């Protein structure tokens, strides 16, 4: 299976990190690399609830991803489906068109705050893994900034 797995240590409590993934305010503050500002975000955080994030790339293109919350165990685990509804990897990689992948977040308390493990699975190609890795790495570089 093609997947991205990233582990980061963040100097913030699990509940605060969890909220950054499930509130519109949290999502708009860190989602995507620096060069891709979020235009809007919404989240209905419950099993069966949906999220949606829209952002703009440097060249002005709009991208949107959305999905459904499959598991919500606050503040330690979040699992959601993921698909591109506008632009995104599916616009560059036809094999991702219509693909529904899966994002898992595991938050573990550590002495310095939280260890976050992000797994984005069920991607269809190595090119998609590479593209999603770039996006998630950029976003996770921004995430700790909102806690300082």
C-alpha positions, 0 to 999 in steps of 0.5 A: 500500500502507498502511504505517507508516515510522518512523526513529529514532536510538538511542544503542546498538550495533546488536547490542544494539538487535537483541537488544531485538527478539528476546529475551523480556526485550528485548520486555517492556522496551519493547514498546507505549506506556507505558500498555500494559504487556507481560504476556508475550513469547516469541521463537524467532529463526530463519527460520520461528520465531515471536514472541508478545507479550501486553499490557494496555491502561489499561482492562484489555483484553488484546491479543496479536500474533504472527508468524513470522520471515521473515528474520533477518540479525543485527544488521542486518535482521529481517523478520516477519509480524504479526497480531493474535491477540487484541484489537488493531486488528482488534477496532476495525477489522473490515477488519484481522480476520485480516490478516497484515501485515509488519514490517521492521526495518533497523539501520544503524550510525551514529557515535552508535549505531544508526539504526533504520528500522521499516516496518509494511506491508500494513495494510488502511486509513488508520485502521489505519495511524494506529492502528499509527503511534500504537502504534509511536511509543509503543513507540519512545519507550520503546526508548531508555530501556532502553539508559541 
